[in-house]
């Protein structure tokens, strides 16, 4: 599990981009995970809806991802976190471990949304060329995100009592979902940077 967690950290923070933008913190005052998930779903749909195939596969630089690859990465990460939560909820609650949590909800969101610190994903975690059109990318994202939200709502568990081990420390399942939402927001910022980069195809 520790090895998986280390790989997960590299996967989650992946991507090398050419433009450094100031990160914004996503809704840190709002702790409702479903509002976070709704907001990032809306943001991603707005960011890429209607983009042409040329825009989706455009690379700002030789070591940079295209928008299509960014969305693929988002989907891969959300699928991995989804699997983590599914497995965790099969275990017994561990409320005694709550005292071991070191980060607040706001700190989790701030950490994952901050794009001033960037890491290159290992080769096995880099996106391929799964999507060519915005329609394909959004359909895959929306279907999986809807499934995740339905799973969380149907689970009927106290997510504060399920603790996951991440490379940066222990977080509860509620914070894991916030991490998922913040990770998506992180890469929405990346998409906007790509759209503003030199050479991006214009309509």
Secondary structure, DSSP 8 states (H G I E B T S, - for coil): -HHHHHHHHHHHT----S---------TT---HHHHHHHHHHHHHHHHTT--HHHHT--SSTT---HHHHHHHHHHHHHHHHHHHHHHTTS---GGGGGG----HHHHHHHHH-TTS-----GGGS--S---SHHHHHHHHHHHHHHHHHHHHHH---GGG-EEEETTEEEEHHHHHHHHHHHHHHHHHHHHHHHHSTT----
